[in-house]
Amino acid sequence: MKLTSTVDIDAPPEHIFPLFLNARMDDRIPFAFRLGLPKAVSCSIIEGDGGVGSIRRCITTRGYMDQVIEGTEPNQRFAYRLIDSDYWGQPFIGHVADEITLRAIGDNHTRVRRVTTFDAKGILKLPGRVVMRQGFRQAHRYANENWKRLATANAAMRETPRNAQPHAAE
């Protein structure tokens, strides 16, 4: 099965791509995640340099998910596949992989496209697919909002001169 989402972000690709290697999400817990879906808290590289073969770990509200990076083109493409998790539903997960592409769309704007392929396994395969699709739909929405928040904050910080001094009142 496949789920695709896109989000336009008011920041150039170089402000977004690093978030795939190291990011902390906000503290909100949207309704769907209160029902038991694992919500990402942070993701970072735990083994390797962020290139192909490196391991990225996402800490969630339900444990961890380890992913192997299968493709990376800085500021353009990032792909990974789930290889391990301590999530209670892991025995029913057959396959989960993501490919994220970034495309500049004008000055300081980027279209981020995320494609998740997934399948369930075992005796709960059919209902598992439905649950996974709904879960990934919520995860895409949540991640897109956070990438947008983090990237635009990074872009704003980079535009502010570091040595800027507040003007004294005259």
MARKOL-684696 format. One line per 10 residues: number of its first residue (from 1); their letters; for each residue y, z, x of N, C-alpha, C. Coordinates in steps of 0.05 Angstrom, whole numbers, plus 5000, padded with zeros to 4 digits. Layout:
<recs>
NUM> A> Y/Z/X/Y/Z/X/Y/Z/X; ...
</recs>
This chain:
<recs>
1> MKLTSTVDID> 4977/5000/5017/5000/5000/5000/5025/5000/5018; 5047/4992/5006/5071/4989/5022/5095/4998/5005; 5114/5011/5018/5139/5020/5006/5162/5012/5025; 5183/4999/5014/5206/4990/5030/5231/5002/5019; 5249/5011/5037/5275/5020/5028/5296/5010/5049; 5321/5008/5040/5343/5001/5058/5366/5019/5052; 5382/5023/5073/5407/5038/5070/5427/5025/5089; 5452/5023/5079/5474/5013/5096/5489/5038/5106; 5494/5038/5132/5506/5062/5145/5531/5052/5159; 5553/5068/5156/5578/5062/5169/5578/5072/5197
11> APPEHIFPLF> 5561/5060/5214/5559/5067/5242/5544/5044/5255; 5549/5039/5281/5534/5018/5295/5506/5027/5301; 5488/5008/5306/5460/5015/5311/5456/5035/5333; 5473/5035/5354/5469/5053/5376/5475/5082/5369; 5487/5087/5346/5491/5115/5336/5468/5124/5318; 5452/5105/5309/5430/5111/5291/5404/5113/5305; 5398/5094/5323/5372/5093/5336/5364/5119/5350; 5382/5133/5364/5373/5159/5376/5363/5180/5357; 5371/5177/5331/5362/5196/5311/5331/5194/5306; 5320/5171/5312/5291/5168/5308/5276/5183/5330
21> LNARMDDRIP> 5289/5188/5352/5276/5202/5375/5281/5232/5374; 5303/5240/5362/5310/5269/5362/5331/5274/5340; 5323/5288/5319/5342/5294/5298/5334/5319/5283; 5354/5332/5272/5349/5355/5255/5361/5348/5228; 5345/5351/5207/5353/5345/5180/5369/5369/5169; 5382/5364/5146/5398/5385/5134/5379/5405/5120; 5390/5427/5110/5374/5449/5099/5368/5446/5069; 5378/5425/5057/5373/5421/5028/5343/5418/5024; 5334/5427/5001/5306/5422/4993/5307/5409/4965; 5308/5383/4964/5308/5369/4938/5284/5376/4921
31> FAFRLGLPKA> 5286/5373/4896/5266/5382/4876/5238/5373/4883; 5234/5347/4890/5207/5337/4896/5194/5353/4918; 5209/5362/4938/5198/5377/4960/5191/5405/4952; 5203/5415/4931/5196/5442/4921/5169/5442/4907; 5159/5418/4901/5133/5416/4888/5110/5414/4908; 5116/5416/4933/5094/5417/4953/5094/5394/4973; 5111/5374/4970/5113/5352/4990/5125/5363/5015; 5115/5354/5038/5126/5363/5064/5153/5350/5069; 5174/5366/5072/5201/5356/5078/5206/5358/5108; 5214/5337/5121/5221/5338/5149/5243/5357/5154
41> VSCSIIEGDG> 5240/5374/5175/5261/5392/5184/5273/5381/5210; 5256/5372/5228/5265/5360/5253/5243/5342/5264; 5252/5323/5280/5233/5305/5294/5243/5302/5323; 5224/5302/5342/5231/5299/5370/5206/5289/5385; 5212/5277/5408/5191/5268/5426/5179/5292/5440; 5153/5295/5439/5140/5318/5452/5123/5309/5476; 5118/5283/5478/5102/5272/5501/5112/5244/5506; 5119/5239/5531/5128/5212/5539/5158/5211/5539; 5168/5186/5542/5197/5181/5545/5209/5168/5520; 5194/5167/5498/5204/5154/5474/5196/5125/5472
51> GVGSIRRCIT> 5182/5115/5492/5172/5087/5491/5145/5086/5478; 5133/5062/5478/5107/5057/5466/5087/5077/5478; 5071/5089/5461/5051/5109/5470/5061/5137/5470; 5087/5141/5468/5098/5169/5467/5090/5182/5440; 5090/5208/5440/5084/5223/5416/5109/5236/5405; 5114/5231/5380/5137/5243/5365/5125/5263/5346; 5137/5287/5345/5128/5308/5326/5150/5313/5306; 5143/5312/5281/5161/5320/5260/5152/5347/5249; 5169/5366/5250/5164/5392/5238/5173/5390/5209; 5156/5399/5191/5162/5398/5163/5161/5426/5151
61> TRGYMDQVIE> 5168/5427/5125/5166/5453/5111/5137/5461/5107; 5118/5443/5113/5090/5448/5109/5074/5447/5134; 5087/5446/5158/5073/5444/5183/5084/5422/5201; 5066/5408/5215/5075/5387/5233/5060/5361/5227; 5073/5339/5236/5061/5313/5235/5066/5300/5262; 5044/5292/5276/5047/5278/5301/5043/5249/5297; 5060/5233/5310/5060/5204/5307/5061/5191/5335; 5045/5170/5338/5046/5155/5363/5065/5131/5359; 5083/5127/5378/5102/5105/5377/5087/5080/5385; 5088/5060/5367/5074/5035/5371/5092/5012/5377
71> GTEPNQRFAY> 5118/5015/5374/5137/4994/5380/5165/5005/5381; 5180/4996/5401/5208/5005/5403/5224/4983/5417; 5246/4976/5404/5267/4959/5416/5293/4974/5411; 5304/4987/5431/5327/5004/5426/5349/4990/5409; 5358/5005/5390/5380/4997/5371/5371/4974/5353; 5345/4967/5352/5336/4945/5335/5311/4952/5319; 5291/4965/5332/5265/4969/5318/5252/4994/5329; 5239/5009/5310/5223/5033/5318/5199/5034/5299; 5175/5035/5311/5150/5036/5295/5132/5058/5305; 5119/5071/5286/5101/5093/5293/5079/5096/5272
81> RLIDSDYWGQ> 5058/5110/5280/5035/5115/5262/5027/5144/5264; 5020/5156/5241/5011/5183/5239/4984/5186/5253; 4982/5206/5271/4956/5210/5285/4945/5238/5281; 4962/5257/5273/4952/5284/5269/4971/5299/5251; 4961/5319/5237/4978/5336/5220/4962/5361/5212; 4977/5382/5207/4964/5406/5196/4970/5409/5166; 4980/5388/5154/4986/5387/5125/4960/5390/5109; 4960/5406/5088/4935/5411/5073/4923/5385/5062; 4939/5365/5056/4929/5340/5045/4918/5320/5066; 4920/5327/5091/4912/5309/5113/4884/5297/5109
91> PFIGHVADEI> 4864/5312/5099/4837/5300/5096/4837/5276/5076; 4857/5274/5059/4858/5253/5039/4876/5229/5047; 4888/5232/5071/4906/5211/5081/4890/5192/5099; 4889/5167/5091/4874/5147/5106/4891/5134/5128; 4916/5128/5122/4933/5113/5141/4962/5117/5132; 4979/5122/5152/5008/5123/5147/5022/5111/5172; 5038/5091/5168/5054/5079/5190/5081/5071/5180; 5101/5072/5198/5128/5064/5191/5138/5044/5211; 5154/5025/5201/5169/5007/5218/5198/5008/5208; 5216/5014/5226/5245/5016/5219/5259/4995/5235
101> TLRAIGDNHT> 5275/4979/5221/5291/4959/5235/5321/4964/5229; 5337/4958/5249/5366/4961/5246/5379/4934/5251; 5398/4927/5233/5412/4902/5236/5442/4906/5232; 5458/4900/5252/5487/4902/5250/5496/4884/5228; 5514/4894/5210/5525/4878/5189/5555/4882/5189; 5568/4871/5209/5597/4873/5211/5604/4895/5231; 5629/4899/5234/5639/4919/5254/5631/4947/5245; 5616/4960/5262/5608/4988/5258/5593/4994/5232; 5577/4974/5223/5560/4978/5200/5532/4968/5206; 5512/4983/5196/5485/4976/5202/5468/4978/5177
111> RVRRVTTFDA> 5450/4959/5173/5431/4960/5152/5404/4970/5164; 5394/4992/5154/5369/5004/5163/5348/4997/5142; 5327/4985/5151/5304/4978/5133/5280/4993/5142; 5267/5008/5124/5243/5023/5131/5220/5013/5114; 5198/5007/5127/5174/4999/5113/5152/5018/5120; 5141/5031/5100/5119/5050/5104/5094/5037/5092; 5073/5035/5108/5047/5027/5098/5029/5051/5097; 5013/5054/5076/4997/5078/5073/4973/5073/5056; 4953/5090/5058/4931/5090/5040/4918/5118/5040; 4905/5124/5018/4891/5149/5015/4861/5143/5020
121> KGILKLPGRV> 4846/5164/5022/4817/5161/5026/4802/5183/5011; 4776/5180/5010/4759/5201/4997/4758/5198/4967; 4748/5219/4954/4743/5218/4926/4769/5217/4910; 4791/5225/4922/4817/5224/4909/4834/5200/4917; 4821/5179/4925/4836/5156/4935/4856/5144/4915; 4848/5139/4890/4866/5127/4871/4889/5146/4864; 4884/5171/4855/4907/5188/4850/4922/5195/4875; 4909/5195/4898/4923/5200/4923/4943/5179/4929; 4937/5154/4923/4956/5132/4927/4982/5136/4911; 4978/5145/4886/5001/5149/4868/5018/5172/4879
131> VMRQGFRQAH> 5005/5194/4887/5020/5217/4898/5034/5209/4924; 5020/5194/4941/5032/5186/4966/5056/5168/4961; 5054/5149/4943/5077/5131/4937/5101/5147/4928; 5097/5165/4910/5119/5182/4900/5131/5199/4923; 5113/5210/4939/5122/5226/4961/5138/5211/4982; 5128/5187/4988/5143/5170/5008/5169/5160/4996; 5170/5155/4971/5195/5147/4958/5216/5169/4962; 5208/5194/4957/5227/5217/4961/5234/5220/4991; 5214/5217/5008/5219/5220/5037/5238/5199/5047; 5235/5174/5038/5254/5153/5046/5282/5160/5037
141> RYANENWKRL> 5285/5168/5012/5312/5175/5002/5324/5197/5018; 5309/5218/5024/5319/5241/5039/5326/5233/5067; 5308/5218/5081/5313/5210/5109/5338/5191/5110; 5340/5173/5091/5363/5154/5091/5389/5170/5088; 5390/5189/5071/5414/5206/5068/5421/5221/5093; 5400/5231/5107/5405/5246/5131/5413/5228/5155; 5400/5205/5157/5408/5186/5178/5437/5178/5175; 5445/5174/5150/5472/5166/5143/5491/5189/5151; 5485/5213/5143/5501/5237/5150/5504/5241/5180; 5481/5240/5194/5482/5245/5223/5495/5223/5238
151> ATANAAMRET> 5490/5198/5231/5501/5175/5246/5531/5173/5242; 5541/5178/5217/5570/5176/5213/5584/5200/5226; 5571/5223/5227/5583/5246/5242/5584/5239/5272; 5563/5227/5283/5562/5220/5311/5584/5199/5317; 5587/5180/5299/5607/5159/5303/5635/5171/5303; 5640/5189/5284/5666/5202/5283/5672/5218/5308; 5652/5232/5318/5656/5248/5342/5662/5231/5366; 5649/5207/5368/5654/5189/5391/5681/5176/5389; 5692/5174/5365/5718/5161/5363/5741/5180/5369; 5736/5207/5367/5756/5227/5373/5757/5231/5403
161> PRNAQPHAAE> 5781/5227/5415/5783/5231/5444/5775/5260/5451; 5760/5263/5472/5750/5289/5481/5773/5307/5490; 5794/5295/5501/5815/5311/5512/5839/5313/5493; 5834/5306/5467/5855/5308/5447/5863/5337/5443; 5888/5342/5443/5899/5369/5439/5913/5370/5412; 5909/5391/5397/5924/5393/5372/5954/5394/5378; 5970/5382/5362/5999/5382/5366/6010/5409/5358; 6027/5420/5375/6040/5445/5369/6062/5440/5348; 6065/5460/5331/6086/5458/5310/6113/5460/5324; 6131/5443/5316/6158/5443/5329/6178/5458/5313
</recs>
